[in-house]
Amino acid sequence: MSARAVSASDHRVVIGLEVHVQLETETKVFCGCSTDFEDSEPNSHTCPTCLGLPGALPTLNEAAVEGALKLAAAIDADVPDESYFHRKNYYYPDLPKNFQITQYDSPLCQDGELTVTVENDERTIAIERAHLEEDPGSLQHAGGGGGIDSAEYTRVDYNRAGVPLMEIVTEPDFRSPDEVRAFLAKLEEVLDYLGIFDSSRDGSLRIDANISLVPEAEVDADGRIGPDALAAANRTEVKNISSHKGAEQALAYEVTRQKNALQRDRTIAQETRHWDESRGVTVSMRSKEEEKDYRYFSEADLPVLRVSDWAEAIEIPELPDARRERFAAEYGLSSSEARKLTSTREVADFYEQVADRFDPDVAASWVADTLLGELNYRDMAIADVESRLDEFLHLIELAETDEITAKNAEEVVLRAMLDDGRSPDEVVEREGLGTTDEDEIESAVATAIDENPDAVEDYHTGEDGALNFLVGQVMQSTGGSADPGTVNELLRAALDG
C-alpha cells in the first residue's frame, strides 16, 4: 500500500460539538425585553442593555438559571459551589457591545453525559460543560446569491440579542456523522421533556462542529485517542448548522473533503468554515481563533453565582428513556410503539390520557398509527389538537361501540375533524355514517350476489379476489357504513349455503 493511500484511508474521524440551545423564557437573560419577537418588526424588542448602550447594566434572569439547572440534573452534570460570568471579547456586528457575557473557566454545568443508541449500539457521550450566555442578534445576508460569501450587503436584527443561551460542549467522542445526528435528536428530546426549549422557534438550536482526522495508529484498542494525537491533528470548525439533518450532511461533506485533501498530500488547515445548506458545501470563513484571541476577563457587573443548593433541590420530570421503559412495562407496548409514543412530551401525555379511557393497545393504535400519521401528512403536531382531546376520545368511542365503522372513523371522520375543524358527531350526521343494521346488510349481500353471477362463479372455482370484489360491492351499496367483517361472514354463509 502506498504512503498516499495510507494517508487517505488509515484515519479515524473525530468530532466534538458545541450546541447552542435557546432556553424558553419570557424575557431575555440580562434585561426585561420580551423573547416573543416572532413576526415582529426587526429591532423592535430591544433596550439599552441588549443594545449595549453606555451605562446600561445587566440583571440575571432567574428562569434562565433554573432552566440551566434542570439541564444539569438531566445530564447528571456537576454544579460548582460558585460560578462566574465573563466577557468574551470579539468584534461581530450582531453583538453591539463588542463582547459577549458568557462563562469561561467556571461553567454552571460540568462533567455531564448523555447516552444515545446508534444501530442498536449504545454510546455514552461525555459533556465537558454547559454554560449560560447571551445569544447574539441575527444577520440577514441579502443581494447577490444570498449566501455569506456572495451577499451584496447584510442586515442586522437585534431582537434575538440577549436571548438566554446554553452552550453545551461535548468531548470529541463522536466517530461518525450519524452518531452526531442521533445525539442531537436525543438532546432535543430531553430539552423538550424538561420544558425549557421550543424547537419551533427559529434558530432555537444551532450547532458548531469540530472535526479532525486522526491517524489510526494513534487510536488505542478501546477506541480512545490521547490529547497529544488530538492536538497534532488540525481541527476544522464548521459553524452555522441549524438542524440534525444539516449536521449529518455538513459533517459527511467535511469528512469527504478532508479525506480527499489527504489523498492529494495536502495539509488540512485549522480554520473555521461555514455550512452553506443551499449548496451542500462548507466554505472557508477565517482561520480558527484560539482561546487567547477572546481576551476573557471577569464580568464585574454580575455577582458570583451560588446555586449548588438550589441544584440539589431542583425537580425534573420523567425523562424520555424512563418514560419508554414505563410505557413498555405498564402498558405492554413494544419498544417501537413506546419510542413512537414518547417522541415528544406532548405525544406521551396525549397517549396516557387516551389509555386512561381505552385499552392500551387500542389507544396505541389510534395515537401512534392513525392520529400521528394524519398529523404528519398535514405538517401538524400533537400540540395542534391537544385542546380537542375530548372529541378524539368520542371518536374512538364511536368506533369501539360500532356506531360507525373503524374505516369510516379513521378515513372520513378523523380527516374531516383535522381538515375542517368539525366535531365527530357533525361529520357522522353530515356524511350519514351511522352503521347499517344486519337486515340491510343481508339485503345488500343478496343484491350483490344476484347482480354479479360471474364473481359468484369465480368464488366457487376458488379464484382469489372474488370474495373481496363482492365485499366491495356491498360496502359501496351501503355507503361504507356496513362492518366489513359482518359483510364477509354473511357473504360466505350465503355463497356456501
C-alpha positions in Angstrom: 0.0 0.0 0.0 1.4 3.4 -0.9 2.1 6.2 1.5 -0.5 8.3 -0.3 -3.2 5.5 0.1 -2.3 5.1 3.8 -2.7 8.8 4.4 -6.2 8.7 2.9 -7.7 5.6 4.4 -5.9 4.9 7.8 -7.5 7.8 9.7 -10.3 7.9 12.4 -13.0 10.5 12.2 -13.1 12.5 15.5 -15.9 15.0 16.1 -16.8 17.3 19.0 -19.9 19.5 19.3 -20.8 22.9 20.6 -24.6 23.0 20.7 -26.2 26.4 21.3 -29.7 26.0 22.8 -32.1 28.9 23.4 -33.8 28.5 26.8 -37.5 29.1 26.8 -38.1 32.2 29.0 -40.4 35.1 28.8 -37.7 37.7 28.9 -34.0 37.9 27.8 -31.2 36.7 30.1 -29.9 40.1 31.2 -32.8 42.5 30.6 -36.6 42.7 30.6 -37.1 42.6 26.8 -39.6 40.0 25.6 -38.3 36.9 23.8 -41.6 36.7 21.9 -40.5 38.5 18.8 -41.5 36.1 16.1 -43.1 38.1 13.2 -42.2 41.3 14.9 -40.5 44.3 13.2 -36.7 44.0 13.3 -35.0 45.7 16.3 -38.4 46.2 18.0 -37.6 44.1 21.1 -34.5 45.9 22.3 -33.5 48.2 25.1 -30.3 50.0 26.2 -29.0 46.8 27.9 -29.3 44.4 24.9 -28.1 47.1 22.6 -25.0 47.6 24.7 -25.5 51.3 25.3 -23.2 53.1 27.8 -24.3 52.9 31.4 -26.8 50.0 30.9 -26.3 47.2 33.4 -27.2 43.5 33.2 -29.6 41.8 35.6 -29.6 38.0 35.6 -32.8 36.2 34.7 -33.7 33.6 37.4 -35.8 31.5 35.0 -32.8 31.1 32.7 -30.7 29.8 35.6 -33.5 27.4 36.6 -33.5 26.0 33.1 -29.8 25.5 33.1 -30.0 23.7 36.5 -32.7 21.4 35.1 -30.4 20.5 32.2 -27.6 19.8 34.7 -29.8 17.4 36.5 -30.9 15.7 33.3 -27.3 15.1 32.0 -26.0 14.2 35.5 -23.7 17.2 35.5 -21.9 18.7 38.5 -22.9 22.2 39.6 -20.0 24.1 41.3 -20.4 25.9 44.6 -19.5 29.2 42.7 -19.9 30.1 39.1 -18.9 33.3 37.4 -19.7 35.3 34.3 -17.0 36.7 32.0 -16.7 38.9 29.0 -15.7 37.2 25.7 -14.2 40.0 23.6 -14.5 39.9 19.8 -16.0 42.0 17.1 -19.1 40.8 15.4 -21.8 43.1 14.1 -24.5 41.0 15.8 -23.3 41.9 19.3 -23.4 45.6 19.7 -21.3 45.6 22.9 -18.3 44.1 21.1 -18.2 41.4 23.8 -20.5 38.6 24.9 -21.4 37.9 28.5 -20.7 34.2 29.0 -18.9 31.8 31.3 -15.3 30.8 30.9 -13.5 28.7 33.5 -16.4 28.2 35.9 -19.3 27.0 33.9 -22.7 26.3 35.6 -22.7 22.6 34.5 -19.6 20.4 34.4 -18.8 16.8 33.5 -22.2 15.5 32.4 -23.1 12.8 29.9 -25.8 11.6 27.6 -26.4 8.1 26.3 -27.5 7.5 22.7 -28.3 4.5 20.6 -26.9 4.2 17.1 -27.8 1.0 15.2 -28.6 -0.8 18.4 -25.2 0.2 19.8 -25.4 2.2 23.0 -22.8 5.0 23.3 -22.2 7.4 26.2 -21.2 10.9 25.1 -19.3 12.9 27.6 -20.4 16.5 28.0 -17.5 18.6 29.2 -19.5 21.7 30.1 -22.7 23.6 29.6 -22.6 27.3 30.3 -25.1 30.1 30.3 -24.6 33.1 28.0 -26.5 35.6 25.8 -27.4 35.0 22.2 -26.2 37.4 19.6 -28.5 39.1 17.1 -29.2 37.7 13.7 -27.6 38.5 10.4 -29.6 38.6 7.2 -27.5 38.3 4.1 -29.1 40.0 1.1 -28.4 40.6 -2.6 -26.2 38.6 -4.8 -26.6 34.9 -4.2 -27.9 35.5 -0.6 -25.0 33.4 0.8 -22.5 34.6 3.3 -19.8 34.6 0.7 -21.8 36.2 -2.1 -24.2 38.7 -0.5 -24.1 42.3 -1.5 -24.9 43.5 2.0 -26.0 42.3 5.4 -28.8 43.5 7.7 -28.6 43.1 11.5 -31.7 42.4 13.7 -31.0 42.7 17.4 -34.3 41.2 18.5 -32.5 38.0 19.3 -29.6 39.7 21.1 -29.8 38.7 24.7 -32.0 35.7 24.5 -30.7 33.2 27.1 -28.5 30.6 25.6 -26.9 27.4 26.9 -23.8 26.3 25.1 -23.3 22.5 25.5 -19.8 21.4 24.8 -19.1 17.7 24.3 -15.9 15.8 24.4 -14.6 14.7 21.0 -16.4 11.4 21.4 -18.2 11.1 18.0 -16.8 8.9 15.3 -19.3 9.4 12.5 -21.9 12.0 11.4 -24.8 9.6 12.1 -23.7 9.4 15.7 -23.9 13.2 15.8 -27.5 13.2 14.4 -28.6 10.6 17.0 -27.1 12.7 19.8 -28.8 15.9 18.7 -32.2 14.1 18.4 -31.7 12.7 22.0 -30.6 16.0 23.4 -33.6 17.8 21.8 -36.0 15.1 23.3 -34.5 15.7 26.8 -34.8 19.5 26.4 -38.4 19.1 25.3 -39.3 17.0 28.3 -37.7 19.5 30.6 -39.9 22.2 29.2 -37.1 24.6 28.7 -36.8 24.5 24.9 -39.1 25.2 21.9 -37.9 23.6 18.8 -40.4 25.5 16.6 -38.6 28.8 17.4 -36.4 29.9 14.5 -32.7 29.5 15.5 -33.5 27.8 18.8 -30.8 25.1 18.2 -27.6 25.8 16.4 -24.5 23.6 16.1 -20.8 24.2 15.7 -18.9 21.0 15.0 -15.2 20.4 15.3 -13.8 17.7 13.2 -10.4 16.1 12.8 -8.9 13.1 11.0 -6.5 11.2 13.4 -4.2 8.5 12.2 -5.5 5.1 13.0 -2.2 4.2 14.7 -2.9 6.9 17.3 -6.1 5.2 18.4 -6.0 2.8 21.4 -7.5 -0.7 21.2 -10.5 0.6 23.2 -11.1 3.5 20.8 -9.6 6.2 23.0 -7.5 8.9 21.4 -4.9 10.7 23.5 -4.7 14.5 23.9 -1.4 14.7 22.0 -2.9 13.0 19.0 -5.9 15.3 19.0 -3.6 18.3 19.3 -1.5 17.2 16.4 -4.5 16.8 14.1 -5.6 20.1 12.6 -9.1 20.8 13.7 -11.7 22.3 11.4 -14.7 24.0 12.9 -18.0 24.0 10.9 -20.4 26.7 12.0 -24.0 27.8 11.5 -25.6 24.4 11.3 -29.3 24.6 12.3 -30.7 21.0 12.2 -30.0 17.3 12.9 -30.1 16.5 9.2 -27.9 19.6 8.4 -25.3 18.4 11.0 -25.1 15.0 9.4 -24.9 16.4 5.9 -22.3 19.0 6.8 -20.1 16.6 8.6 -20.4 14.0 5.9 -19.3 16.6 3.4 -16.4 17.7 5.6 -15.2 14.2 6.1 -15.1 13.6 2.4 -13.3 17.0 1.8 -10.6 16.3 4.3 -10.0 12.7 3.1 -9.7 14.0 -0.5 -7.2 16.6 0.7 -5.1 13.8 2.4 -5.3 11.7 -0.7 -3.6 14.6 -2.6 -1.0 15.1 0.2 -2.5 18.5 1.1 -2.4 19.8 4.7 -5.7 20.2 6.5 -5.9 23.9 7.5 -7.0 24.7 11.0 -9.9 27.0 10.1 -13.5 28.0 10.6 -15.9 27.0 7.8 -19.5 28.0 7.1 -22.1 25.3 6.2 -23.9 26.5 3.1 -27.0 24.4 3.3 -28.4 25.5 -0.1 -25.3 24.3 -1.9 -24.5 21.4 0.4 -20.9 22.6 0.9 -18.7 24.1 3.6 -17.0 27.4 2.8 -13.8 28.8 4.4 -14.6 31.8 6.6 -11.4 32.6 8.6 -8.5 31.0 10.4 -9.6 29.3 13.6 -9.5 31.6 16.7 -7.6 30.4 19.7 -8.7 30.9 23.3 -6.3 33.8 23.8 -7.9 35.7 21.0 -11.0 36.3 23.0 -9.2 38.0 25.9 -11.6 36.7 28.6 -12.0 38.7 31.8 -14.5 38.8 34.6 -17.9 40.5 34.2 -17.7 43.0 37.0 -21.4 43.9 36.7 -22.7 40.5 37.7 -22.1 38.9 41.1 -20.8 35.4 41.9 -23.5 32.8 41.2 -24.0 30.4 44.1 -26.8 27.9 43.2 -25.4 24.4 44.2 -28.0 24.1 47.0 -30.8 25.0 44.5 -29.4 22.5 42.1 -29.7 19.7 44.7 -33.4 20.6 45.3 -34.4 21.1 41.7 -37.1 18.7 40.4 -37.3 17.5 36.8 -40.0 15.5 35.1 -39.8 11.9 33.9 -37.3 11.9 31.0 -37.7 10.1 27.7 -35.8 6.9 28.4 -37.5 6.3 31.8 -40.9 7.0 30.2 -40.3 4.5 27.4 -39.4 1.8 30.0 -42.5 2.6 32.0 -44.8 2.5 28.9 -43.4 -0.9 27.9 -43.9 -2.3 31.5 -47.2 -0.6 32.4 -49.0 -0.7 29.0 -47.3 -3.8 27.5 -46.2 -1.8 24.4 -43.4 -2.9 22.1 -40.2 -1.0 22.1 -41.1 0.6 18.7 -44.5 1.6 20.0 -43.1 3.0 23.2 -40.5 5.0 21.3 -43.0 6.5 18.9 -45.4 7.3 21.8 -42.7 9.1 23.7 -41.2 11.0 20.8 -42.3 14.2 22.5 -43.7 15.1 25.9 -46.9 16.2 24.3 -47.4 12.9 22.4 -46.7 10.9 25.6 -49.1 13.0 27.7 -51.8 12.7 25.0 -51.4 8.9 24.8 -51.7 8.4 28.6 -55.0 10.4 28.6 -56.3 8.1 25.9 -55.1 5.0 27.6 -56.9 6.1 30.8 -60.2 5.6 28.8 -59.5 2.7 26.5 -57.4 -0.5 26.2 -53.7 0.5 26.0 -53.3 -1.4 22.7 -56.4 0.4 21.2 -55.0 3.7 22.4 -51.6 3.0 21.0 -53.0 2.1 17.6 -55.1 5.2 17.4 -52.5 7.6 18.6 -49.2 6.2 17.2 -50.5 4.9 13.9 -53.7 6.8 13.0 -53.5 10.2 14.6 -49.8 10.8 14.2 -49.9 9.6 10.6 -52.7 12.0 9.7 -50.9 14.9 11.6 -47.6 14.3 9.9 -49.3 14.3 6.5 -50.7 17.7 7.3 -47.5 19.0 8.8 -49.2 19.4 12.1 -48.1 18.4 15.6 -50.0 16.9 18.6 -50.0 20.4 20.1 -52.4 21.5 17.4 -55.1 19.0 18.6 -54.4 18.9 22.4 -57.4 21.1 23.1 -59.6 18.6 21.2 -58.8 15.6 23.3 -62.5 15.1 24.3 -63.5 15.0 20.6 -60.8 12.4 19.8 -61.9 10.3 22.8 -65.5 10.5 21.5 -64.4 9.4 18.0 -62.7 6.3 19.4 -65.8 5.5 21.5 -68.0 5.7 18.3 -65.7 3.2 16.6 -65.3 0.9 19.6 -69.1 0.7 20.2 -69.7 0.0 16.5 -71.8 3.2 16.0 -69.5 3.8 13.0 -67.1 1.5 11.3 -63.4 1.8 12.1 -62.7 2.5 8.5 -65.0 5.5 8.4 -63.8 6.7 11.8 -60.2 6.8 10.5 -60.6 7.7 6.9 -63.6 10.0 7.0 -64.4 11.4 10.4 -60.8 12.0 11.7 -59.7 13.6 8.4 -62.7 15.9 8.4 -62.0 16.8 12.0 -58.5 17.8 11.1 -59.3 19.5 7.8 -62.5 21.3 8.7 -62.4 21.5 12.4 -65.8 19.8 12.7 -66.8 17.6 15.7 -67.2 13.8 15.2 -71.0 14.0 15.6 -71.2 16.7 12.9 -69.2 14.6 10.5 -71.2 11.5 11.2 -74.5 13.3 10.7 -73.4 15.2 7.6 -71.9 12.1 5.9 -74.6 9.7 7.0 -72.1 7.3 8.6 -74.2 5.5 11.2 -73.7 1.8 10.9 -76.1 -0.2 8.9 -78.2 -2.8 10.7 -77.9 -6.5 9.8 -81.2 -6.7 7.8 -80.0 -4.0 5.5 -76.6 -5.7 5.1 -78.3 -9.1 4.3 -80.4 -7.3 1.6 -77.3 -5.7 0.1 -75.5 -9.1 0.2 -78.4 -10.7 -1.7 -78.4 -7.9 -4.3 -74.6 -8.2 -4.8 -74.9 -12.0 -5.4 -77.8 -11.6 -7.8 -76.1 -8.8 -9.8 -72.7 -10.4 -10.1 -73.1 -14.0 -11.2 -69.5 -14.1 -12.8 -68.0 -13.2 -9.4 -70.1 -15.9 -7.7 -68.9 -18.5 -10.2 -65.3 -17.3 -9.7 -65.7 -17.7 -5.9 -67.0 -21.3 -6.3 -64.0 -22.2 -8.5 -61.6 -20.8 -5.9 -60.4 -17.7 -7.7 -58.6 -15.3 -5.4 -60.2 -11.9 -5.2 -63.8 -12.9 -6.0 -65.0 -12.6 -2.4 -63.2 -9.2 -1.9 -64.9 -7.9 -5.0 -68.3 -8.9 -3.7 -67.5 -7.3 -0.3 -66.6 -4.1 -2.1 -70.0 -4.2 -3.9 -71.8 -4.5 -0.6 -69.7 -1.7 1.1 -70.4 0.5 -1.9 -74.1 0.0 -1.8 -74.2 0.7 2.0 -72.1 3.8 1.6 -69.3 2.2 3.6 -71.4 2.1 6.8 -71.5 -1.7 7.0 -69.0 -3.5 9.1 -66.6 -5.3 6.7 -66.3 -8.3 9.0 -70.0 -8.8 9.1 -70.3 -8.4 5.3 -67.6 -11.0 4.9 -69.4 -13.5 7.2 -72.8 -13.0 5.6 -71.4 -13.4 2.1 -69.6 -16.6 2.9 -72.8 -18.0 4.6 -74.9 -17.1 1.5 -72.4 -18.4 -1.0 -71.6 -21.6 0.8 -75.2 -22.4 1.8 
